[in-house]
Amino acid sequence: MAFAAAAALLALALGGIDGTAVALQASGRTETSALAFSGGGGGTRGLAALDVLPRLGLLLDRKTLRLALAYEPQLRASQALSYAAGDVALVHGGSARAEWDLHPLWRATGTARSSVRILDFVAAGAGDLGRLLDLRRAPSVFRYRDDGATAAIEGRPTPLVTVGSTASVAWSGGAGAFGAAAVPWMREARVAGSVARAQTRRDVLRLEAAGAAAAFELGEPASLATVSAEWSRQVRRALRLRLVGSASEARDRTSGGRLLGGGEAGLEATPALLGRPLALSASLRAGPAFDRFVARVQERAGADAAATWAVTPRWSVGASAAYARVRERLGYAAGRGAVRGEWKATRRLVAYADAWHEQRRDPAALAGGSASYLGVSVGVILAPVAR
């Protein structure tokens, strides 16, 4: 309420100043979920939760300068199903994004975020190969903090060439005793520069050089220097292909410097099934990454695929699968599969239901190295008004 009142006052104050356009947006999501999980040599445990995640936004548009502010709290009520224990908690989050059109062909952007989220074990790993390997221990509920900022500039010196540079910092990890056990803290800084050229109407080549450094809660710092080349091709209106190759020099507590290869192959397609749109995507990825659990650089590999079919203008169904592992002897591995259905009640209101299963395996653990999760959820999404 305090944010909404302050935003309203700011909107009134700025509405008449030098053509500044002001808009307030309200959106959010509410979800009820149930989760059963087993691991660590213990029996099956259950958890039911209700999450309410409103989002209040303020948009300012002054000709070549745009600013978006958002406040995103989370209210979660959870109840253990295996024993008498429950909890109600409120955490907060916020973000800011600024865009500045320096020239019709050049734009600078900046973002900042800070949030604490109350997560169950499965939710935090959904839909992201990197995050799938970032959770390896199984508290029923924990708090996760994610702070970061980025600054970037991008432009087109010629009609066919796009250049850009980015600098970012991030600080993430579990909050509190349970959270720290689930996700140790890691601080990361990254700088990158890139150049892309449209070779033909369908083909784009992109080169990037990047450097990153990380500091870990559990060990000494590590660094990565990477050069990569990317080719993307719009094969036809409904099919796009992407190939990436990279080489990295990794330095950590186990090595003064070693050369590691990596790459990615992906496709996106939007064919029709029985006359209705079908969205498909798939990718294979491999390469080095900072690992917060062993405080060094590890090679990872993974694959993911997703499909969403709009059965009718209001109803859609989808399925997704992902698998990732650390490419070492006795490396950690995790896989996930999910199905989802959505009903678009109005332009802004969407109801959904999904079910998922996740399997995790840690061959290096002496006992209890595998864990299994099964969950279902139903929820409602209120989208912001389209500008």
N, C-alpha and C positions, 0 to 999 in steps of 0.2 A: 504494500500500500504506500509506503514512504517513497519507493522508487517511482510508482505511478504518479503520485502527487508532484514530485520534483520534475518528472518528465513533462507533465502537463504544464507546469509553470514555465519551464524552459521553452516549450513549444509556443506558448503565448508570447513570451518575451522575444523570441527569434523570428516569429512569423512575419513581422513587419519590417525586419532589418534587411535592407539591401537584397531583396528577392530571395532570401533563404526559404526553401520549402521544408516543412516539418511534417513528419508523420509518426503516429504512434501505432504500434502493432502488438496484438496479444495472440498468443498461440500456446500450444502445450500438448501434453500427452498424459494419459492415465492408463495404468496397466495392472492387471491382477495376474499373478503367476504362481505356479506350484512346481517344485523341484525335488527330485529324489536323487541322492548321490551316495556312492560307496567308494571307499578307498582307504589306504593306510592300514589295511588289515582289520578295520572295524566293520560293523554291520551297516545296513542301509539306513540312511537318515533322510528326513523330509523337511521341507521348508515351504511355507506359503507367504506371499508378500503382496502388498498393495503399494504401488508407486504413483505419485502425483508429481508431474514435472511441468509447471507452467513456465512460460517465457514471455517477458515483457521487453519490447524493443522500442528504441527511439531512433528515427532516421532523419538526418539533416542533409540537405542537398543545396549547396550554394555554388551554382554554375560549375566550375571545374573542380570543386572540392566536395567530397561526400564523406559523411561520418555515420556509422551505425554502432549504437550501444545496446547491450542486452543484459538483462538480469535473469538468471536461470536457477532458481532454488529447486531442491528435491525433498519431498516429504515421503518417507517410507515407513510403513507399518509392517512388521514381519512377525511370524509365529512359527516356531519349531513344531513339526508334526510328530517327532519321535519322543519328545519329552515336553514338560510344561515350562516353556520359556518364550517370551515375546519381547518386542522392542518397538518403540516409535521414535524416530529421529528426523531432524530437519538440518539439511546442509545447504550451502550456498555456492553460487558460481556466477561468473560474469565474463563478458568479452567485449572487445572494441575492435572496429575495423575502419580504417581511413583510406580513401582513394584520392589521388591528386593528379589531374590531367595536366602534366607539365607542358604538353604540346599535343596537337591532334594525333600524333603517332607515338607519343611517349606517356607512360603512366607509372606513378610511384604508388605503392601500397604499403600499409603497415597494419599489423594485427597484434593483439595482446589478449591473453586469456588467463583466468585463474578460477579453479573450481575444485570442489570436493564432491565426490559421488559415492553413494552407498551402493555397493554391488554385491550380487551373488557370484559364485565362481564362474558360472558359464557366461553370464551376460557380458562380462568385460572382454571375452575372447571372441565374440561373435563377429563373423564377416571380415576378419583381417588376419592374414597369415602371420604378420609380426606379433600381433597381440595374442595369437593362439599359443605362442611359445613364451609369453611374458607372465603367465600365471602357472605355477607348478606345485602349489600346496593348496590345501582345500579347507579353508575356514568356511562356515556356512554363509556368513555375511561379513564384509569388511569395507573400510573406507579407503578410497583411492584419490590422491591429490594430483592434479595436472596443471602446471603453470608453464607459460611460454610466451614468446614474442617473436615476430618475424618482421623483416623490412625487405622490400624488393623493388626493383625498377625493371621495366620492360619496354622495349621500343622497336620500331621498324625503320632502320636507316635507309633501306631500299624496299620497294614493293615485294621482293621475294625473300628478304632476310629479316629475321627477328632475333634480337639479342636480349639477354636478361642477366640479372645477378640477384642473389638472395643471401641474406644472413639471418640466422635464427638461433635462439637459445631455448632450452626446455628443461624442466625439472619435474620429475614424476616419481611416484612411488606410493606405497601404502602409508596410511596415517593411523597412528595408534599401534598397540602391540600386535593385534591380529593382522592389521594391514601391512605392517612392516614384515611380518613373517610370510605373507603371501607375495608381496612385491617389494623387494629391497629398493631403496632410493637410487636414482641415477640422474646425473646432470649432464647435458649434452649441448655442444655448440657446433654450428655448421655454417660454412660459407660455400657458395657455388656460383659459377658463371657458365652461361650457355650461349650457343649460337645455333639457329635453325634456318634452313633454306628450303624453300619449295622447289624441288627439282623439276616436277611436272605438276599438272593440275591434280594428280592423284598421289604423288609421292613427296614426302618430307623427310629430310635428313637433319639430325640434331646431334651436336657434340656438347658434352658437359665435362667440366673439371670441378671437383669438389674436395673439400677437406673437412674433417670432423674430429672432435675430441670429446671424450667422455670421462667423467669422474664417478666412481662407484662407492656405495656405502660399504661394500664387502671387500674392497681391494684397491689396487693402485690404478692410476689413470691408463687410458688406451687411446689410440688415434687411428684414423683411416684417411688415406689420400686416394681418390678414385678418379679415373677418367672413363667415360662411357660414350658409346656411339649408338644412336637409335634411328631406325628406319620404320616409317609408318606408311601404309598405303590404303587408300580408299578404293578397294577393289571394285565395288559397285555401291549403289545407294544404301544397300542393306548389309554391307559387309566391310569391316575395317580390320586390317592386320597390323601387328606391331612386333618388332624384333629389337632387342637391346643386347649389346655385348659390353662388358666392363672389365677393367683390371684395377686392382687395389693393392696398395702397400699398407700392411697392418703392423702396428707396433703395440705391444702390451707387455705384461709382466713375464710372459713366457718366451718372447721373441723380440730381438732388437729390430726386426724388419723382415717380413716375408711377403711374397707376391701371391695374390689370390685372384682367381678369375670368377666371373659371374655373368649372369645374363637373364633375359626374360623373353618369353614368347607369349603373345596374347591375341585374342580376337574378340570382336564385338559384332553381333549380327542382329538384324531386326526383320526376319522373314515373317510370313503370315501362316497361321495354322487355322484351317477351316474358315478362312476369310477374316480372322481376327489377329491383331498384332501379337507377336511373340518376340521377346527380348532375350537374347542369349549372350553369355560372356564366359570366357575360360582363359586361364593363364597358367604358365609354368615359370617358376622363378628359382634362382639359385644365386648365392653370393654371401659375402661376409656381413656380419652385423655385431653391434655391441651386445653382450650378454650380461645382464645385471646379476645373475645368479653365480657366475664363476668369475666375474670382474675381468673379462678379457674379450677379445674378438673371436667369434666362432663362425664357422661356415654353416649356412642354413639352406634348405631346399624345401619347396612346397608347391602345391597345385591347388587351384580352386575353380569352381564352375557354378554358374547360376542360370536359372531360366524363369521367366515370368510371362504368363499368358493372360491377356485380357479377354476373358471368356465372353463378357458382355461389356457395354460401356460402364457399368457400375461394379461388376464382379471380376476379380482376378485371382489367379492361383500361381504359386511359385515354389521352387525347390532350389536348394543350394548345398554344396558340399565343399569341404576344404581339408587338406592334410598338410602338415609341416613337420619337419624334424631337423635336429642338429646333425650335421654331417660328420660325425665322429663315431668311433667305436663306443658302444653303449650310449649313444646320443639320445636325448629326450625327444619324444614324438607325441603328436596330438592330432586327432581327427574329429571332424564335426559334420553332421548332416542335419538339415532343417527343411520343413515344409511350412507354407504360409498361405493363408487366404485373406483377401481384403474385400470389403464392401464400401463403395464410395457413396455415402448417403447424400452429400451435397458437395459443392465445389470445395468446401473447406473441411468437412467432417468425414473422417474415414474410420471405420471399425475393422479390426483385424483379429485373427487367431493364428497362433503358430505352435509347432511342436518341434523339439530338437533332441538330438542325442549326441553326446560328446564322450570320447574315449581318450585317456591320457596314459602314457607309459614311460617310466623312468627306469631303464635297465640298470643304471648305476646304483639305484637304491638297494640296500641290503634286504629290506622287507617292505611290503606295502608299496611297491613301485608302480602299481597301476591303479587307475581310478575311473569310474564310470558315472555319467550324469544323464538324467532324462528329465525333460521339463516341458511344460505347456504354459501358454499365456494367452490372455485375451486383453484387448485394449482399445482405446479410442484416441485418435489424433485430431487435433484442431490446428489446421494449417493457417499461416498468416494470410492476410488479404493480399492478392497479387497487385503489384504496383503497375 
